[in-house]
Structure formats: structure tokens, C-alpha cells
Amino acid sequence: MGAQALILAAGRGSRMGKYTQSQPKGLITLAGRSLIERQIEVLREAGVDQIALCTGYKAAMLEGFGDKCFHNARWSETNMVASLRLADDWLAAAPTIVSYSEIFYDPLTIIRLMRCTDDIAISYDPHWIAMWKDRFGDPLNDAETFQTDNDGYLTEIGGRTGSMGDIKGQFMGLLKLTPEGWAQTRDVIDPLMAAVQDKLDMTSLLQRLVMSGSKIATTPVQGQWGECDCEDDLVYFEHRVASGDLSLYG
């Protein structure tokens, strides 16, 4: 089996306000094209030949975008990890790129992530500060801890901090799991109570994996990227595109 990807697109993205009142957040348009369309083009360009979507909110609107869909009927009461768990067979079959639906990125980031030989790897932005200052004024209002050891393996992620020294970068919502990496991930998820599984977010899962002894490689982002997490983000990135500061792939 060739390279494959899973886009987690079940949530509504309520922080996007009016932009997701009638559509999933992955269908938000940036510079005239939806984020899902941009992701699929980038993934194909990077050599991914099978793409699955995990749908939930207004799922019918996402039909036809990927090669396969997993539907999270409980999307309104669960978090990303619950959606991930629905794709068990897909993740166990071949190395898989897992992507948030509200981000955009360059094919080079995907290629670097796929070439990483570790069973679990994540992409991150080591030069995150400028973007966070533009979006939030004080980067610490939103940024989370991100620490690695001398070999580049993750040691801490997802915590709140008042010190910039605790942040070597920011996770960008992209990871790779080999079948062995997924087995390690499942071993961390499955013993948890159902209520805990339902509310588990991705960075909390990654932190649990670190604490369990799993090695998580980190690969720096290549090219430009961004996340549309709230209405202000979309305004910010549209402005950057209009000013020529942001050249979107595709």
C-alpha cells in the first residue's frame, strides 16, 4: 500500500463563528479555495495516494473530497482523539499522515514528515514567535510548552507557561503514525475511561505518549503554513495573502 493520510474534519470549529454556521471548518475558504481542497492538493503533490476524512458536523458537505470517510456521529461531544480512534483499521494498515482540517501547509513539510523513519513524528514551527505575536500580541496568551531532548525527540508538549524558555516551537497539527506507532498510541488510549477518551485532545495524547516512554520525533516545518482557529485568524491570513507576504501553495 502506498502513502496515505487522514484529515480530522469532524468538529464544527465554533471559534470560527459565522464562517462555520453552515459548513464544516475544513470548507472555510482562504484566498478563494477551501482548506480541505488545499490540503488534498498538497498531500497528492507530496506523494500521498489515499486520503481519508473523519467527518462529523455537516458530514454530507465533505463527501467526495477524499477516497474514504469515517463518520464520528458523536462529534459534538468528543474531541479529536475519539475521531482518530474510529480510523483504527486505516491507521493499522500503513504509515499515515494525520492532519487537522483547519491548517494549510507546503508539500515539503509532508515529504519531510514521511521521510522520518520513526514510528511517531510530528511537524512543528521553530520560528513560531512572529506569527503568534501578530495573531495574539502576547504569544504566551496562546502558545503551549514544546520541549525536545538533544536528539530532537519530544519531551513536553501542550502545557501552559509564563516563560518563553519553555517553548522551542509550536506543534502545527500534523503528525505521522506508522502501524507500530499507532499500536503504541492505541495502547495509551484504550486503558483510559470512556469519558477521558472522549475529551482527550491531540497534544494531551502526545504528552501521554511521551510519559509512557514512546519516542516522538520532531521535524521542522518547511515553507509557509498557518492555522485558521478563529475568525481573526482568517482575517489575518487573508491580509497576508493580499499584501503578498503569504504565497499559498496551489
Summary of the structure (lengths in Angstrom):
residues: 250
radius of gyration: 17.0
end to end distance: 26.5
largest distance: 49.7
contacts: 847
relative contact order: 0.19
helix: 42%
strand: 22%
